[in-house]
Amino acid sequence: MKTLELMKARHSVRHFIDRPLDAETIDALQAEIDACNAESGMHIQLITDEPEAFHAGKPTYGQFKGCRNYLTIVGPKGKDEETGYYGERIVLKAQELGVNSCWVALTYRKGKTQGVESNGEKRYLVVALGYGETDGATHKIKSISDVSDYKTGDPDWYKAGIEAALLAPTAMNQQKFRFERNGNKVKAKAGMGFYTNIDLGIVKYHFELGAGKEHFTWA
Ligand SMILES: Cc1cc2nc3c(=O)[nH]c(=O)nc-3n(C[C@H](O)[C@H](O)[C@H](O)COP(=O)(O)O)c2cc1C
């Protein structure tokens, strides 16, 4: 599947069927995680066959069912944007491998979650992984003018980048980001709110895939 199709096909999935991740899928995910950690200095870990972090309990926002696999996203402090950027790279790799996902900052059992933090590191959040009961549904999408200075006549790559960013997951689907362009320099800014710097990393990864990195540089 092409990357645009992967971005369109990815939706948050919170209910999973009782099927373990197969060995080749785990190897492919681990290879992507290793590459991301080597590039970024993050310490992202894949936890498999562990039911406790999402054991159903309180009926709150984002109820999960049958989740036994997840990414624990750990890294040095101050790496919110890298958390989003590299986490989404792994999420889209999972999508390519037929594995559904959901970013989770709040509605998991923090005390039961596995994964290690070294000195100076913190756990940012987790990403639930598994084979979904369904593939989820498209989120409500803001308009291009809500999130950017795009105007008619601007380059196609700029529009494609913003459209890809609008497909990205953001906390509570807040889509609080903004793109501005000056020639081939693009500035991406996070709005005010919870997790908006993590969201920014996620949407920047989508923007790069949509626009093509050869067309622009980040301002
Ligand atoms: C940083 C971040 C934190 C999130 N935290 C939670 C959460 O705690 N619980 C939950 O059920 N969903 C959580 N989500 C999933 C969002 O609600 C979801 O991505 C958004 O509504 C858009 O829907 P989509 O992923 O299907 O496109 C989070 C997403 C992001 C990016």
PDBQT file of the ligand as one rigid body, heavy atoms in Angstrom, charges set to zero:
ROOT
HETATM    1  C1  LIG A 301      -1.153  12.224  21.798  1.00  0.00    +0.000 C 
HETATM    2  C2  LIG A 301      -2.427  11.427  21.721  1.00  0.00    +0.000 A 
HETATM    3  C3  LIG A 301      -3.035  10.958  22.888  1.00  0.00    +0.000 A 
HETATM    4  C4  LIG A 301      -4.207  10.182  22.820  1.00  0.00    +0.000 A 
HETATM    5  N1  LIG A 301      -4.738   9.668  23.996  1.00  0.00    +0.000 NA
HETATM    6  C5  LIG A 301      -5.833   8.856  23.926  1.00  0.00    +0.000 A 
HETATM    7  C6  LIG A 301      -6.356   8.247  25.120  1.00  0.00    +0.000 A 
HETATM    8  O1  LIG A 301      -5.843   8.448  26.216  1.00  0.00    +0.000 OA
HETATM    9  N2  LIG A 301      -7.408   7.399  24.990  1.00  0.00    +0.000 N 
HETATM   10  C7  LIG A 301      -8.000   7.129  23.779  1.00  0.00    +0.000 A 
HETATM   11  O2  LIG A 301      -8.936   6.337  23.730  1.00  0.00    +0.000 OA
HETATM   12  N3  LIG A 301      -7.542   7.721  22.633  1.00  0.00    +0.000 NA
HETATM   13  C8  LIG A 301      -6.480   8.564  22.672  1.00  0.00    +0.000 A 
HETATM   14  N4  LIG A 301      -5.974   9.134  21.521  1.00  0.00    +0.000 N 
HETATM   15  C9  LIG A 301      -6.598   8.827  20.208  1.00  0.00    +0.000 C 
HETATM   16  C10 LIG A 301      -7.363  10.047  19.658  1.00  0.00    +0.000 C 
HETATM   17  O3  LIG A 301      -8.567  10.219  20.355  1.00  0.00    +0.000 OA
HETATM   18  C11 LIG A 301      -7.591   9.841  18.149  1.00  0.00    +0.000 C 
HETATM   19  O4  LIG A 301      -6.364   9.725  17.491  1.00  0.00    +0.000 OA
HETATM   20  C12 LIG A 301      -8.380  10.982  17.533  1.00  0.00    +0.000 C 
HETATM   21  O5  LIG A 301      -9.692  11.033  18.057  1.00  0.00    +0.000 OA
HETATM   22  C13 LIG A 301      -8.441  10.890  16.013  1.00  0.00    +0.000 C 
HETATM   23  O6  LIG A 301      -9.037   9.694  15.602  1.00  0.00    +0.000 OA
HETATM   24  P1  LIG A 301      -8.267   8.667  14.660  1.00  0.00    +0.000 P 
HETATM   25  O7  LIG A 301      -7.006   8.243  15.368  1.00  0.00    +0.000 OA
HETATM   26  O8  LIG A 301      -9.233   7.518  14.472  1.00  0.00    +0.000 OA
HETATM   27  O9  LIG A 301      -7.938   9.350  13.371  1.00  0.00    +0.000 OA
HETATM   28  C14 LIG A 301      -4.808   9.914  21.556  1.00  0.00    +0.000 A 
HETATM   29  C15 LIG A 301      -4.194  10.409  20.390  1.00  0.00    +0.000 A 
HETATM   30  C16 LIG A 301      -3.021  11.138  20.467  1.00  0.00    +0.000 A 
HETATM   31  C17 LIG A 301      -2.367  11.589  19.210  1.00  0.00    +0.000 C 
ENDROOT
TORSDOF 0
